[in-house]
Amino acid sequence: MLGAIGMEAFAERARQELIATGEKVRKRSVETRDQLTPQEEQIARLARDGLSNPQIGAQLFLSTRTVEWHMRKVFAKLGIGSRRELNGALAQLGRDR
């Protein structure tokens, strides 16, 4: 995304940091648009397990607003409207661990 908006130096730095952690840069495409990112998946699992947005933020060192932003994206991608639906939606994706 950083590269797409002309921030090549930031995109390269993010790529290098991901490689250093052993992660891979996910290619953005029409096929991956509706897939949860690893961050979204982790937040969704924590929310499913009953943690509030402030608790999730504290655990992941994120602001509550960032968690809220990710949760909105999770709901949209999974086609759900509440946390009560997370368990079933994650189970359908095979991510109910």
Secondary structure, 3 states (H helix, E strand, C coil): CCCCCCCHHHHHHHHHHHHHHCCCCCCCCCCCCCCCCHHHHHHHHHHHCCCCHHHHHHHHCCCHHHHHHHHHHHHHHHCCCCHHHHHHHHHHCCCCC
